[in-house]
Amino acid sequence: MSGTYRILVRDLIVPAEIGVYDYERGRPQRVRISLTVDATRDLDDPDITGVVSYEDLINGIKSVIARGHIELVETLGDMILDLCFQYDRVEGVMVRIEKIDIFGDADAVGVEMTRVRT
């Protein structure tokens, strides 16, 4: 028997080298990442092998960021979406990426991106 469930990662804050401007190169800045992942689950498998692990997702995001400078927030979003869809159980993902320290009069700026398995 199978079912669906939603994995939530809220407000993961990590340093990232991201941005198109020269002053953003070589200078990590804080980004806040939130994920909502819709996945299927084998209800007959009570072990972690029957689910997508949020720990694996978080470690994967950190690994993607550690690869080096990323020009656009949208590119980082695509990389995170690709990471999530490496898991066959994943049916849909929404990722929100926010640059926290960019504007003094805004809490954050960023994007939300979604993808579904077709």
C-alpha positions as CSV (number, residue, x, y, z in Angstrom):
1,M,0.0,0.0,0.0
2,S,1.3,3.5,-0.7
3,G,0.4,7.0,0.3
4,T,1.6,10.5,-0.1
5,Y,3.2,12.9,2.4
6,R,4.8,16.3,2.5
7,I,8.4,17.0,3.6
8,L,9.1,20.4,5.0
9,V,12.4,22.2,5.4
10,R,11.8,25.7,6.7
11,D,14.3,28.5,6.8
12,L,17.5,26.7,6.3
13,I,20.2,29.5,6.5
14,V,23.4,28.8,4.7
15,P,26.3,30.9,3.4
16,A,26.5,30.9,-0.4
17,E,28.6,32.6,-3.0
18,I,25.8,33.9,-5.2
19,G,25.1,36.9,-7.3
20,V,25.9,38.6,-10.6
21,Y,27.8,41.6,-9.3
22,D,31.6,41.7,-8.9
23,Y,31.2,42.6,-5.2
24,E,29.3,39.4,-4.6
25,R,32.1,37.2,-5.9
26,G,34.3,35.6,-3.3
27,R,32.1,36.9,-0.5
28,P,29.6,34.4,0.9
29,Q,26.2,35.9,1.9
30,R,23.4,34.3,3.8
31,V,20.6,32.7,1.9
32,R,17.4,31.3,3.5
33,I,16.0,28.2,1.8
34,S,12.7,26.5,2.3
35,L,11.4,23.4,0.6
36,T,8.1,21.7,0.3
37,V,8.4,18.2,-1.2
38,D,5.4,16.0,-2.1
39,A,6.4,12.4,-2.2
40,T,5.0,8.9,-2.2
41,R,5.5,6.5,0.7
42,D,5.4,2.8,1.0
43,L,3.1,2.4,3.9
44,D,4.2,-1.2,4.4
45,D,7.8,-0.1,5.0
46,P,8.2,1.5,8.4
47,D,11.9,2.1,7.8
48,I,13.7,5.2,6.5
49,T,14.1,3.3,3.2
50,G,10.4,3.9,2.6
51,V,10.7,7.7,2.6
52,V,12.8,10.6,1.2
53,S,15.0,11.7,4.1
54,Y,15.0,15.4,4.9
55,E,18.5,15.0,6.2
56,D,19.6,13.9,2.7
57,L,17.9,16.9,1.1
58,I,19.6,19.3,3.5
59,N,23.0,17.7,3.0
60,G,22.4,17.8,-0.8
61,I,21.6,21.5,-0.7
62,K,24.7,22.2,1.2
63,S,26.7,20.1,-1.3
64,V,25.2,22.0,-4.2
65,I,26.2,25.4,-2.7
66,A,29.7,24.1,-1.8
67,R,30.4,23.6,-5.5
68,G,31.2,27.3,-5.9
69,H,29.9,30.6,-7.1
70,I,26.4,30.6,-8.6
71,E,25.3,33.6,-10.6
72,L,21.5,33.6,-10.2
73,V,19.1,32.7,-7.4
74,E,17.1,31.0,-10.1
75,T,20.0,28.8,-11.1
76,L,20.4,27.7,-7.5
77,G,16.6,27.0,-7.5
78,D,17.0,24.8,-10.6
79,M,19.9,22.9,-9.0
80,I,17.9,22.2,-5.8
81,L,14.9,21.1,-7.8
82,D,17.2,18.7,-9.8
83,L,18.5,17.4,-6.5
84,C,15.0,16.6,-5.2
85,F,14.0,14.8,-8.4
86,Q,16.9,12.4,-8.1
87,Y,14.6,10.6,-5.7
88,D,12.0,8.5,-7.6
89,R,9.4,9.0,-4.8
90,V,9.3,12.8,-5.3
91,E,6.2,14.0,-7.2
92,G,6.4,17.8,-6.7
93,V,8.6,20.4,-5.2
94,M,8.4,24.1,-4.2
95,V,11.6,25.8,-3.3
96,R,11.9,29.3,-1.9
97,I,15.4,31.0,-1.9
98,E,15.9,34.3,-0.2
99,K,19.0,36.5,0.0
100,I,18.7,37.9,3.5
101,D,21.2,40.7,3.7
102,I,20.8,42.5,0.4
103,F,18.5,45.5,1.2
104,G,18.4,47.2,4.6
105,D,14.7,48.0,4.2
106,A,13.6,44.5,3.2
107,D,13.8,41.4,5.3
108,A,14.7,39.4,2.2
109,V,14.5,39.1,-1.6
110,G,14.3,36.0,-3.7
111,V,12.3,33.6,-5.7
112,E,9.8,30.7,-5.3
113,M,10.0,27.9,-7.9
114,T,7.9,24.8,-8.4
115,R,8.3,21.7,-10.4
116,V,6.2,18.5,-10.8
117,R,7.1,15.1,-12.1
118,T,5.6,14.5,-15.5
